[in-house]
């Protein structure tokens, strides 16, 4: 497998993980429970800085406009 293909797969995995975390955040918010909110924001900022906001998965809390 080429390095580019590995990077593409890793990006896909990161996107899927971001969606999972967002859904878990929504479920926790229904019970007024926040977990690792600062860590999630920090990682989102790193992801966006590297890849761009347009690549961040849809329907994350706070992204509704």
C-alpha positions as CSV (number, residue, x, y, z in Angstrom):
1,X,0.0,0.0,0.0
2,X,1.4,3.4,-0.9
3,X,2.0,6.1,1.6
4,X,-0.7,8.3,0.0
5,X,-3.2,5.5,0.3
6,X,-2.3,5.0,4.0
7,X,-2.7,8.8,4.6
8,X,-6.1,8.7,2.9
9,X,-7.2,5.8,5.0
10,X,-6.0,7.5,8.2
11,X,-7.9,10.6,7.3
12,X,-11.1,8.6,6.8
13,X,-10.6,6.9,10.1
14,X,-10.1,10.3,11.8
15,X,-13.3,11.6,10.2
16,X,-15.3,8.5,11.3
17,X,-13.9,8.9,14.9
18,X,-14.9,12.6,14.9
19,X,-18.5,11.6,13.9
20,X,-18.5,9.0,16.7
21,X,-17.3,11.6,19.3
22,X,-19.9,14.1,18.1
23,X,-22.7,11.6,18.5
24,X,-21.5,10.6,22.0
25,X,-21.3,14.4,22.9
26,X,-25.0,14.7,21.8
27,X,-26.0,11.8,24.0
28,X,-24.2,13.0,27.0
29,X,-25.6,16.5,26.5
30,X,-29.1,15.0,26.9
31,X,-28.2,14.1,30.4
32,X,-26.4,17.4,31.1
33,X,-23.1,15.5,31.2
34,X,-20.0,16.8,29.5
35,X,-16.9,14.7,29.1
36,X,-13.5,15.9,27.8
37,X,-15.1,19.0,26.2
38,X,-11.8,20.9,26.3
39,X,-9.9,18.0,24.8
40,X,-12.4,17.6,22.0
41,X,-12.2,21.3,21.2
42,X,-8.4,21.2,21.2
43,X,-8.4,18.2,18.8
44,X,-11.0,19.8,16.6
45,X,-8.9,22.9,16.3
46,X,-5.8,20.8,15.4
47,X,-7.9,18.9,12.8
48,X,-9.3,22.1,11.3
49,X,-5.8,23.7,11.2
50,X,-4.4,20.8,9.4
51,X,-7.1,19.8,7.0
52,X,-9.5,22.8,6.9
53,X,-13.0,23.5,8.3
54,X,-14.7,22.3,5.2
55,X,-13.3,18.8,5.8
56,X,-14.6,18.6,9.4
57,X,-17.6,16.1,9.5
58,X,-21.0,17.6,9.3
59,X,-23.5,17.9,12.2
60,X,-21.1,18.5,15.0
61,X,-22.4,20.4,18.1
62,X,-21.8,24.1,17.7
63,X,-21.5,23.9,13.9
64,X,-25.2,24.5,13.2
65,X,-25.8,27.8,11.5
